[in-house]
Amino acid sequence: MTGALTLAATLILTNGRIWTGDGFASQVRIDGNTITEVRESPGETSFPSAGRVIDVRGRLALPCLLDKH
């Protein structure tokens, strides 16, 4: 098996400082291995719970940063 790992499940991170690559958000929805929706304000409506929801409780969440050299 070659190529990137593909995840089918939806993951929602909420209530945190989540780095998206373009800035910080309070909520993100991740489908497979791609950020598909971003909510920047904690007051915005939550995503529909169609998958695993993780409350990061105000902590910082970063994507995995790997250097393949």
N, C-alpha and C positions, 0 to 999 in steps of 0.2 A: 504494500500500500504506500503510495507516494502522495505528496502534496500537503496542503494545510489541513489541520484538523477541522472538521465541520461538525458543528453542534446544532441539533434540531430544536432544542428547547428554547423557550423565551426566558430571559432573566431580566428582572427589574430591580435596579438599585435606587433607593430612595432615602431622603433625609440626610444628605451628606454633602460634602464638597467633592464633586466627581469631575476629574479632569477628562475632557473630551477630545483634546488635541487643538481645540479652538478657544478654550477657556473653561471655566468651571460651571457646572450645572448642579441642581439639587436633586434631580431625578433623571435617570436614563433608562431606556428600554433597549435590550440587546437581543437580537434575533440571530441565532446561529453564532457567528463570530463578528457581527457587524452592529454598531450602534445605529439604531433605526429611528429613534425619537429622543428628543432632549427637552427637558423642562427646566428652565433656568431659575424660576422663582418658587420658593417653598410653598407659596400660597396657591399655586396652580393646581387644578384638579389632577388627581392621581390617574395613572394608567389603569385600564381594566386589568384585573388580576388574571391574566391568561398565561400563567407560568409561575416560576419561582420568584418570590419577592424577598429581597434582603434589605432590612433597615440598617443602614450603616451608622446610625446614631451620631451624626455630626462629624464623623471621621472623614479622613481624606481617602479617596479611592482612585487608583491609577491603573491604566492598562499595563499589561506586561510589556516591558521594554527590553528586547533582546538584541544583542549584537552578535551576529552569526560569524564574526571573523575569528 
